[in-house]
Amino acid sequence: VLALRHAGQRSKGATAYLTLEPCNHWGKTPPCAPLLIKSGVKKVFIAMEDPNPIVSGRGIKELRKEGVQVHVGLENNGARSLNRSYMTWMVKKRPYIILKMAMSLDGKTALPSGHSHWISNKTSRKLVHHLRTESDAVLIGAETALMDNPHLTSHGVGRDPLRVVIDPRLRTNTSLRLYTDKGRTLVVTSPQASIKKMNLLRKKGVQILIESLKKSTFDLTSILRYLTKINVSQLLIEGGSRTAWHFIKNGLVDEIMFFVAPVILGGVGSKSAVGGVGFGSIGEALKLKHLSVSKVDGDLLIQGRI
Ligand SMILES: NC(=O)c1ccc[n+]([C@@H]2O[C@H](COP(=O)([O-])OP(=O)(O)OC[C@H]3O[C@@H](n4cnc5c(N)ncnc54)[C@H](OP(=O)(O)O)[C@@H]3O)[C@@H](O)[C@H]2O)c1
């Protein structure tokens, strides 16, 4: 909107390029389509229509009605990628979910002892700190909380995300960094967990979400519904392998970011990136699109969309 205001003051009869359709009204921000019309812009390139059903198509219609030339679809793929969290929020009514893992060349995420610090290099880890600032919440399973005792912060890079721990039996101890460091933590637990421990955590400022279990498993869509309600539009899953499987099995991963370090850990007892029972056939396996491979110092970063 600020850029549009600027354009309005400086560039009469100019061309505007927008990644998303200008909305007529969005919360408290001024309506942008009228702003463009007022500024005298003659031609507008819009990469994609707003997927919000309340405003979709209205900005375009208004511009055309006033004689402004409107072209839709320029750099559409790029715009979809740029607006992916918003798109998922609007279309799927849940956060955009990224699964991030660090693994060895043989696909292991921890030693047989459970230790995993550090498989990836410093630069990769710095990238993850940035990814955390871009995410509204970071989620891990109870075992990772216990084994790694992670901070799950941005390490000073920017804002810290909400930390979410899935701990149905509330077996994580209250002295973990997740509960003692400053920042917000949400524990998802079940009615079977100790009420005394829940209260202890509440006293530490930890938020408790109680969800019922079905065959010892939470309904992730219910957890996501809650996260959506508290405005989590991008969720970063940071493991471990069983948690990753639950999300993958339920079709709840939109993007993967796998950091592959040039080391081999070996061991049949070493955790692999994704655990659980696995898919029954290759045909069912999760397939990735838009794959990219980049070098991060000595590590490889493999990214893909589902
Ligand atoms: N290299 C990496 O990127 C990386 C990242 C993270 C972790 N790790 C390593 O991975 C290991 C831990 O992985 P893990 O697979 O053993 O465990 P995990 O995924 O961290 O935690 C699994 C536990 O979380 C709870 N849980 C998760 N999803 C659930 C769901 N949908 N419903 C109900 N409960 C759910 C269950 O708790 P209950 O058991 O209480 O039922 C489950 O057993 C550690 O060694 C850690 O160092 C490596």
The ligand as an ORCA input file, in Angstrom:
! r2SCAN-3c Opt
* xyz 0 1
  N      19.012    -34.255     12.317
  C      17.840    -33.672     12.465
  O      17.414    -32.828     11.672
  C      16.994    -34.046     13.645
  C      15.864    -33.264     13.934
  C      15.091    -33.605     15.008
  C      15.413    -34.717     15.771
  N      16.509    -35.453     15.475
  C      16.836    -36.650     16.258
  O      15.744    -37.551     16.139
  C      15.584    -38.289     17.341
  C      14.144    -38.178     17.812
  O      13.271    -38.588     16.795
  P      12.111    -39.638     17.084
  O      11.567    -40.065     15.787
  O      12.646    -40.684     17.991
  O      11.057    -38.839     17.938
  P      10.226    -37.488     17.759
  O       9.579    -37.467     16.444
  O      11.042    -36.336     18.169
  O       9.122    -37.671     18.903
  C       8.235    -38.734     18.783
  C       7.214    -38.685     19.887
  O       6.468    -37.468     19.848
  C       5.091    -37.737     20.093
  N       4.338    -37.516     18.845
  C       4.783    -36.989     17.698
  N       3.789    -36.884     16.802
  C       2.680    -37.369     17.394
  C       1.325    -37.531     16.980
  N       0.894    -37.158     15.770
  N       0.455    -38.084     17.858
  C       0.862    -38.461     19.078
  N       2.124    -38.339     19.525
  C       3.027    -37.783     18.696
  C       5.052    -39.217     20.546
  O       5.303    -39.189     21.931
  P       5.118    -40.467     22.888
  O       6.264    -41.365     22.594
  O       5.177    -39.931     24.269
  O       3.813    -41.109     22.541
  C       6.197    -39.784     19.755
  O       6.702    -40.996     20.221
  C      16.578    -37.733     18.328
  O      17.691    -38.578     18.383
  C      16.967    -36.383     17.733
  O      18.296    -36.024     18.069
  C      17.301    -35.139     14.418
*
